[in-house]
Amino acid sequence: MTDKKLPFTKSFIEKVIKKYPTPFHIYDEKGLRENARKFYEAFNWVPGFKNYFAVKANPNPYILKIAKEEEMGVDCSSLPELILAEKVGFEGEDIMFTSNDTPAKEFQKAKELGAIINLDDISHIEMLEQSAGIPEIICFRYNPGPLRKTGVNAIIGKPEEAKYGLTKKQLFEAYQIMKSKGVKRFGLHTMVVSNELDVDALAETANMLFDIAVEVYQKLGIKLEFVNLGGGVGIPYKPDQKAVDLEKLSKKIKAFYQEKIVKNGLDSLRVVTECGRMVTGPYGYLVTTVIHEKHTYKDYIGLDACMANLMRPALYGAYHYETILGKENAKNDHIYDVTGSLCENNDKFAIDRKLPKVEIGDILVIHDTGAHGYAMGFNYNGKLRSAELLLKENGKVEMIRRAETIEDYFATLDFSKI
Ligand SMILES: *Cc1c(COP(=O)(O)O)cnc(C)c1O
């Protein structure tokens, strides 16, 4: 069970709304930092442990700055993400560049920043060499395909259906090629699960990479510098789910590390991760106002937010817990579809959700929007993205991104030519 408590009260949010109208995402700095510290503590047995925060989960510079202050690096996958990281002050090997179908100029920027470049395909070696040159350190993304039987998961799907990464055969060939080009420092990456709560499935990824590290050493004489377990640690979106026990996960990974890495004399190997969701996800909330209710074949609640502010329910059928402020302890004796205004029938934040009786003007808070929430926003149907606020450790609220305006929406158009 996970207690879906909010870090703010109704009266506090009412004051915030007077200054910043709904909808907005608000992030809880205190919760975010405490969780980051717990995460690092669980893995303190790994020399040089680092989580490269996946920028795509929450590409706000103020959030990235907090991640930086908590000793994290960043995982970027596009030119704008690299530039964002640079603006926040990340440099060199604190940046992991994990992209796919990569344009040449992104390799150039990553190389210029001294980032660790993680190649998605064997053919990218040539493109990298021609566009940016061979870097001092290189990482490859491994796709186990049918070799991975356990921990297969709904968002990413079966590894052999996933577009990412090199096959095992290609991986060994790729290390060999890079070695012959004079590279001396190597990493190994994979990402085979997403939003996974099962400790064994998560630990299995480390086990799989440790096996490869041993094989790479035995076959090619290369001692890998790090394995990157990717992201994919899940969060308890539903109140009946439990957060991943990081201590337990760390212990299981440590046991595999002892058994495979230490035993083979490879214990200079670092273990790093690329988690986004579990870092910021539970510490973000989409705050909305109920503007309509409608009773037809079903009972509907209409919010002032829509799937442009949070696409996960429409995209994956994802569950997000909802709280009506001031009615936290009321009985959930009504059943509603909670909708937004986009002209798509899947623009529903919840379907057949049990809630207390909702009234127009109620403040409805959607939980766990701190990762892949605002970030997935879009402008379809002329919908504008909301503001982002930070609830700071000192209790003050700061706007860390203003809401989009109609001028922003029209900014790429030149009306003078029509
Ligand atoms: C999306 C992504 C992540 C982050 O995933 P989370 O589920 O947010 O932890 C990490 N690495 C890569 C390569 C990704 O594409």
The ligand as a MOL file (V3000), in Angstrom:
LIG
                    3D

  0  0  0     0  0            999 V3000
M  V30 BEGIN CTAB
M  V30 COUNTS 15 15 0 0 0
M  V30 BEGIN ATOM
M  V30 1 C 13.0720 7.0500 -21.0120 0
M  V30 2 C 14.4370 6.5770 -20.7740 0
M  V30 3 C 14.9740 6.5510 -19.4900 0
M  V30 4 C 14.1840 6.9040 -18.2660 0
M  V30 5 O 13.1790 6.0050 -18.0160 0
M  V30 6 P 12.3330 6.0960 -16.6490 0
M  V30 7 O 11.2260 5.1350 -16.8680 0
M  V30 8 O 11.8650 7.4950 -16.5650 0
M  V30 9 O 13.2390 5.7280 -15.5540 0
M  V30 10 C 16.2830 6.1570 -19.3320 0
M  V30 11 N 17.0410 5.8160 -20.3870 0
M  V30 12 C 16.5710 5.8350 -21.6470 0
M  V30 13 C 17.4640 5.4580 -22.7440 0
M  V30 14 C 15.2560 6.2060 -21.8750 0
M  V30 15 O 14.7870 6.2060 -23.1300 0
M  V30 END ATOM
M  V30 BEGIN BOND
M  V30 1 1 1 2
M  V30 2 1 2 3
M  V30 3 2 2 14
M  V30 4 1 3 4
M  V30 5 2 3 10
M  V30 6 1 4 5
M  V30 7 1 5 6
M  V30 8 2 6 7
M  V30 9 1 6 8
M  V30 10 1 6 9
M  V30 11 1 10 11
M  V30 12 2 11 12
M  V30 13 1 12 13
M  V30 14 1 12 14
M  V30 15 1 14 15
M  V30 END BOND
M  V30 END CTAB
M  END
